[in-house]
Amino acid sequence: MSATACHLGRVGLLILVCTGAACSPERTDPRVGVPAETRARPKGSAESQFDRFLSLSIATREKNAVSAESVYTEGGIKVGGDVAPCLAGDETVNRWLADYHVLSVSLRGDTAIASAAITTAVREDEEPDGRSFVATPLIQEDTARWMLVRGADTHGKWMVCGPGASAQGLFGLFKVGRTIRWANGGSARNATATIDSIRRARGLPVVR
């Protein structure tokens, strides 16, 4: 089932406040534990498009706009297309993004491999029926990578193509599912409050 099928509204009552190391104001690369650094990225570059993709994927936004903003593609599947399908739709897990830091973007012609340190607040697993999902509140620090492509099918723009990959496997950054069951007393409202708490604790703006 494609991860872009639909979006989940906010429901629920329980609100939690983020505490502990995951809310630390100093973001670090979880692989090496050194403070993150930021730098300007040229507009339209693979680096800026990757950064834009992650920014638009923050889970508290009312709508995931990565497709509308031309920073994400599932790949040209038509015969003769110059962009591979990129495994889009193969992921059965989606994670709700709270914060990120771009680590690297390595160019290889018209493809690129990008990595980021991410903080996610919910793990959403597709159930065997392929139509319903179980969402579990779970704050996780991880390092993940994505592929970017550029070609005629992307109108010459760099775009993230398909899911992220980490030691935990493939995953999307979408809130999906017409039918969702919350585990461990969670709710969409609770998840939103947790993400807001993480961002405030790190000196970052709340986003909608």
PyMOL commands that set and color helices and strands:
alter all, ss='L'
color gray80, all
select helices_A, chain A and resi 21-23+46-56+152-154+188-201
alter helices_A, ss='H'
color red, helices_A
select strands_A, chain A and resi 28-29+34-35+72-73+93-108+111-126+132-149+159-161+164-166+169-171+179-182
alter strands_A, ss='S'
color yellow, strands_A
deselect
rebuild
show_as cartoon
